[in-house]
């Protein structure tokens, strides 16, 4: 999918991390769900049903974990996203995860969908270790959608014209799997640095889909590259991308990957 803003220290960009609530209804509607197989694998390897969802957002992953039998508490830095999730029936506390007070509560799994790159990878893993039972599972994961080469080339031409300083133009890898591999590497390094987990594993789930023009244009404004753009600039991006989609046949073929970095908490403190 369109990239989050892949920069050296994403977790320090609190203004970006707190920008996704600008339109939570669109976010909830447009963002892709996670593979049922990924959710099932996490649930099956956790010692019980109590899940802490870090960066719960509008509750996309939380609903899937609840459908799989989990009890979910959410934490989110954005009160607008938290409010939306609460209206959907989720229990959510507003805080940055590194600063959040667990008040003595412990969990069987700490999960984070599309949000762990906004958490300090070392402090976040250490905090997760403190709130997990021994044997509990930390699982952080990202959806990545890779448009066809034809569509990618057409989209890059739009950003080169409208947003020439964007990561899509300056660092092409940031808009694809390379950027997410960097996030996975940092997550795994943070888990190792915490000193309280088994060696992290990396799971991958693959698929394909076709997004319509309307679906792609609905999705774009929900990503970190676009949430803070002035309205007139965003309109130019959407106009250009829409025209590019029309030029490649009116839809976007995408290869979908969900990558999971996960580890079990050891008995060590």
MOURWO-V919664 format. One record per residue. N is the residue number from 1. D_LAST is the distance of its C-alpha to the last C-alpha in Angstrom with 2 decimals. Layout:
BEGIN
N_D_LAST / N_D_LAST
END
This chain:
BEGIN
1_37.49 / 2_38.34 / 3_35.54 / 4_33.18 / 5_33.87 / 6_32.12 / 7_31.76 / 8_29.56 / 9_27.16 / 10_27.64 / 11_24.78 / 12_26.80 / 13_29.82 / 14_29.10 / 15_32.78 / 16_32.73 / 17_29.53 / 18_31.26 / 19_34.58 / 20_34.17 / 21_35.24 / 22_38.75 / 23_39.92 / 24_37.32 / 25_40.05 / 26_40.86 / 27_37.22 / 28_36.71 / 29_40.00 / 30_39.84 / 31_36.31 / 32_35.87 / 33_33.83 / 34_31.24 / 35_32.26 / 36_31.90 / 37_30.73 / 38_27.73 / 39_26.75 / 40_27.41 / 41_25.25 / 42_22.19 / 43_22.94 / 44_23.58 / 45_20.24 / 46_18.15 / 47_17.53 / 48_19.47 / 49_21.59 / 50_19.59 / 51_19.50 / 52_18.74 / 53_21.35 / 54_20.74 / 55_24.25 / 56_25.96 / 57_29.32 / 58_32.12 / 59_30.11 / 60_31.30 / 61_28.15 / 62_27.30 / 63_30.69 / 64_30.14 / 65_26.83 / 66_28.54 / 67_31.44 / 68_29.16 / 69_28.01 / 70_24.88 / 71_24.37 / 72_23.62 / 73_22.62 / 74_23.49 / 75_22.63 / 76_25.26 / 77_26.41 / 78_30.07 / 79_31.63 / 80_34.50 / 81_32.38 / 82_30.44 / 83_33.83 / 84_35.13 / 85_32.19 / 86_32.60 / 87_36.27 / 88_35.38 / 89_33.47 / 90_29.83 / 91_27.49 / 92_26.42 / 93_24.89 / 94_26.07 / 95_23.66 / 96_22.24 / 97_18.84 / 98_17.29 / 99_18.95 / 100_18.67 / 101_17.64 / 102_15.97 / 103_17.18 / 104_14.60 / 105_15.34 / 106_13.21 / 107_14.69 / 108_15.36 / 109_16.14 / 110_16.12 / 111_19.43 / 112_21.62 / 113_25.24 / 114_27.20 / 115_25.04 / 116_21.91 / 117_24.13 / 118_24.51 / 119_20.78 / 120_19.42 / 121_17.84 / 122_15.04 / 123_14.39 / 124_14.86 / 125_12.38 / 126_9.64 / 127_11.05 / 128_11.23 / 129_7.60 / 130_7.32 / 131_10.39 / 132_10.11 / 133_10.10 / 134_8.89 / 135_11.89 / 136_12.60 / 137_14.53 / 138_14.87 / 139_18.61 / 140_20.63 / 141_24.33 / 142_27.72 / 143_31.31 / 144_33.70 / 145_37.46 / 146_39.68 / 147_43.31 / 148_46.12 / 149_47.21 / 150_50.37 / 151_48.60 / 152_46.08 / 153_49.02 / 154_50.82 / 155_47.85 / 156_47.22 / 157_50.88 / 158_50.45 / 159_47.49 / 160_49.38 / 161_52.20 / 162_50.42 / 163_47.08 / 164_47.68 / 165_44.64 / 166_42.17 / 167_39.46 / 168_41.54 / 169_44.26 / 170_42.49 / 171_39.63 / 172_40.74 / 173_37.56 / 174_35.63 / 175_37.60 / 176_36.72 / 177_34.17 / 178_33.54 / 179_32.06 / 180_29.64 / 181_28.71 / 182_27.68 / 183_25.46 / 184_23.88 / 185_23.43 / 186_21.71 / 187_19.39 / 188_18.48 / 189_18.11 / 190_15.75 / 191_13.51 / 192_13.69 / 193_13.11 / 194_9.78 / 195_8.54 / 196_6.38 / 197_9.72 / 198_12.73 / 199_15.75 / 200_17.13 / 201_20.44 / 202_23.42 / 203_25.70 / 204_29.15 / 205_31.71 / 206_35.28 / 207_38.33 / 208_41.47 / 209_43.21 / 210_46.04 / 211_45.68 / 212_48.84 / 213_49.97 / 214_49.15 / 215_45.62 / 216_44.88 / 217_46.35 / 218_44.41 / 219_41.12 / 220_41.72 / 221_41.51 / 222_38.00 / 223_36.44 / 224_35.07 / 225_38.08 / 226_40.43 / 227_38.95 / 228_40.13 / 229_43.44 / 230_46.62 / 231_48.41 / 232_51.35 / 233_49.23 / 234_47.24 / 235_50.60 / 236_51.86 / 237_48.82 / 238_49.23 / 239_52.97 / 240_52.56 / 241_49.90 / 242_52.01 / 243_55.01 / 244_53.04 / 245_52.01 / 246_55.65 / 247_56.69 / 248_54.46 / 249_55.66 / 250_54.17 / 251_50.70 / 252_47.64 / 253_46.45 / 254_42.71 / 255_40.35 / 256_37.09 / 257_33.68 / 258_30.33 / 259_27.43 / 260_23.87 / 261_20.78 / 262_18.09 / 263_14.98 / 264_12.93 / 265_9.19 / 266_8.05 / 267_6.57 / 268_3.80 / 269_0.00
END
